[in-house]
Amino acid sequence: MAEAEEGIIGYLALKGSYVDRLYVSPLQQRYGNGTALLKHAMERSPTGLELHTHQKNTQARAFYEKLGFVPVHYGISPPPENEPDVEYQWRPLCAG
């Protein structure tokens, strides 16, 4: 969770290595809160992370790509959404 004086301003939920939810209050976006949450998840998942977002969500896609996530599959989200989505993966660079 990300907290400020006014309370909880964001959260990230992991299911294994899958980012199930990432939310930052609209008033708290673009201040590094989402980046901090995602970087914490990266530290907790040293083998990598996966997530989905809607193809039309260009802000989220740019955010994930800026942090090193790569699109690996384009499809349709399950009901009730049934929206074009994209699966992203992040894999840490291995020294060697």
Summary of the structure (lengths in Angstrom):
residues: 96
radius of gyration: 13.8
end to end distance: 34.0
largest distance: 45.1
contacts: 232
relative contact order: 0.17
helix: 25%
strand: 41%
